[in-house]
């Protein structure tokens, strides 16, 4: 149209806006072919993987069927299992006593509830079992989020064996004599007070 007008009439038609519109239209078509959501998802996943692999604590993620999807080096150091041995396995296998008639299986549904959508909202302790069979106490902090592949769960796992041993040692030193190993005066008073309280509530007597 611009060429015909310039050939017939003595003026030039400004077609810059038309050029801009064509460029914008072609750019929109090109951008529509790019899966931006998938691209952003992959970027976020790569960033998550870098953070997960650098954590000192164990990080275990599992899907809505409670099958493990992420097993970081911290978890491998705690339990002794390589990622290839645990990816796709049920999270409940981390609990000591499963399948041997001992403690009841760890109830993930009890630990991961709607409130756990907030990070750190669900914290619990349970006994875990290492690859070599050693049983040890674990502190687990559960959270959940809606992922691209459905609802996902995550657990930060920490070996609290040292903490438990130190707490037990402090309790022992507070209640027993370090030289003789006998209960000290504070323990005697506490136990007597408890016995007297039980005796009074049951209308019975206490003899020392």
For each residue, the residues with C-beta under 8 A, 3 or more apart:
1: 4 5 13
2: 5 6 12 13 15
3: 6 7
4: 1 7 8
5: 1 2 8 9 11 13
6: 2 3 9 11 12 13
7: 3 4
8: 4 5
9: 5 6
10:
11: 5 6
12: 2 6
13: 1 2 5 6
14: 17
15: 2 18 19
16: 19 20
17: 14 20 21
18: 15 21 22
19: 15 16 22 23
20: 16 17 23 24
21: 17 18 24 25
22: 18 19 25 26
23: 19 20 26 27
24: 20 21 27 28
25: 21 22 28 29
26: 22 23 29 30
27: 23 24 30 31
28: 24 25 31 32
29: 25 26 32 33
30: 26 27 33 34
31: 27 28 34 36
32: 28 29
33: 29 30
34: 30 31 39
35: 38 39
36: 31 39 40
37: 40 41
38: 35 41 42
39: 34 35 36 42 43
40: 36 37 43 44
41: 37 38 44 45 148
42: 38 39 45 46
43: 39 40 46 47
44: 40 41 47 48
45: 41 42 48 49
46: 42 43 49 50
47: 43 44 50 51
48: 44 45 51 52
49: 45 46 52 53
50: 46 47 53 54
51: 47 48 54 55
52: 48 49 55 59 61 70 72
53: 49 50 72 73
54: 50 51
55: 51 52 58 59 72 74 156
56: 74
57: 74 156 157 158
58: 55 72 74 75 76 77 78 79 155 156 157 158 159
59: 52 55 70 72 74 75 154 155 156 157
60: 68 70 71 72 75 86 91 94 154 155 157
61: 52 68 69 70 152 153 154 155
62: 65 66 67 68 69 91 108 152 153 154 155
63: 66 67 69 149 150 151 152 153
64: 150 151 152 153
65: 62
66: 62 63 90 91 92 108 153
67: 62 63 88 89 90 91
68: 60 61 62 71 86 87 88 89 90 91
69: 61 62 63 87 152
70: 52 59 60 61 154
71: 60 68 75 76 81 83 86 87
72: 52 53 55 58 59 60 75 76
73: 53 76 77
74: 55 56 57 58 59 77 78 157
75: 58 59 60 71 72 78 79 81 86 157
76: 58 71 72 73 79 80 81 82 83
77: 58 73 74 80
78: 58 74 75 128 130 138 157 159
79: 58 75 76 86 94 128 129 130 131
80: 76 77 130 131 132
81: 71 75 76 85 86 131
82: 76 85 86
83: 71 76 86 87
84: 87
85: 81 82 89
86: 60 68 71 75 79 81 82 83 89
87: 68 69 71 83 84
88: 67 68
89: 67 68 85 86 93
90: 66 67 68 93
91: 60 62 66 67 68 94 106 108 153 155
92: 66 95 98 105 106 108
93: 89 90 98
94: 60 79 91 106 128 129 138 157
95: 92 98 103 105 106 126 127 128 129
96: 102 103 126 127 128 129 135
97: 100 102 103 104 105 127
98: 92 93 95 102 103 105 106
99:
100: 97
101:
102: 96 97 98
103: 95 96 97 98 127
104: 97 107
105: 92 95 97 98
106: 91 92 94 95 98 111 126
107: 104 110 111
108: 62 66 91 92 111 112 153
109: 112 113
110: 107 113
111: 106 107 108 116 122 124 140 142
112: 108 109 116 122 142 144 153
113: 109 110 116 122
114: 117
115: 118 121 122
116: 111 112 113 121 122 142 143 144 153
117: 114 121 143 144 145
118: 115 121 143
119: 141 143
120: 123 141 143
121: 115 116 117 118 142 143
122: 111 112 113 115 116 141 142 143
123: 120 139 140 141 142
124: 111 139 140 142
125: 137 138 139 140 160
126: 95 96 106 137 138 140
127: 95 96 97 103 135 136 137 138
128: 78 79 94 95 96 135 136 137 138 157
129: 79 94 95 96 133 134 135 136
130: 78 79 80 133 134 135 136
131: 79 80 81
132: 80
133: 129 130
134: 129 130
135: 96 127 128 129 130
136: 127 128 129 130 159 161
137: 125 126 127 128 159 160 161 164
138: 78 94 125 126 127 128 157 158 159 160
139: 123 124 125 157 158 160
140: 111 123 124 125 126 155 156 157 158
141: 119 120 122 123 155 156
142: 111 112 116 121 122 123 124 153 154 155
143: 116 117 118 119 120 121 122 153 154 155
144: 112 116 117 151 152 153 154
145: 117 151 152 154
146: 150 151 152
147: 150 151 152
148: 41
149: 63 152
150: 63 64 146 147
151: 63 64 144 145 146 147
152: 61 62 63 64 69 144 145 146 147 149
153: 61 62 63 64 66 91 108 112 116 142 143 144
154: 59 60 61 62 70 142 143 144 145
155: 58 59 60 61 62 91 140 141 142 143
156: 55 57 58 59 140 141
157: 57 58 59 60 74 75 78 94 128 138 139 140
158: 57 58 138 139 140
159: 58 78 136 137 138 162
160: 125 137 138 139 163 164
161: 136 137 164 165
162: 159 165 166
163: 160 166 167
164: 137 160 161 167 168
165: 161 162 168 169
166: 162 163 169 170
167: 163 164 170 171
168: 164 165 171 172
169: 165 166 172 173
170: 166 167 173 174
171: 167 168 174 175
172: 168 169 175 176
173: 169 170 176 178
174: 170 171 186
175: 171 172 183 184 186 187
176: 172 173 181 182 183 184 187
177: 180 181 182 183 184
178: 173 181
179:
180: 177
181: 176 177 178
182: 176 177
183: 175 176 177 187 188 191
184: 175 176 177 187 188
185: 188 189
186: 174 175 189 190
187: 175 176 183 184 190 191
188: 183 184 185 191 192
189: 185 186 192 193
190: 186 187 193 194
191: 183 187 188 194 195
192: 188 189 195 196 206 208
193: 189 190 196 197
194: 190 191 197 198
195: 191 192 198 199 206
196: 192 193 199 200 206
197: 193 194 200 201
198: 194 195 201 202 204
199: 195 196 202 203 204 205 206
200: 196 197 203
201: 197 198
202: 198 199
203: 199 200
204: 198 199
205: 199
206: 192 195 196 199
207:
208: 192
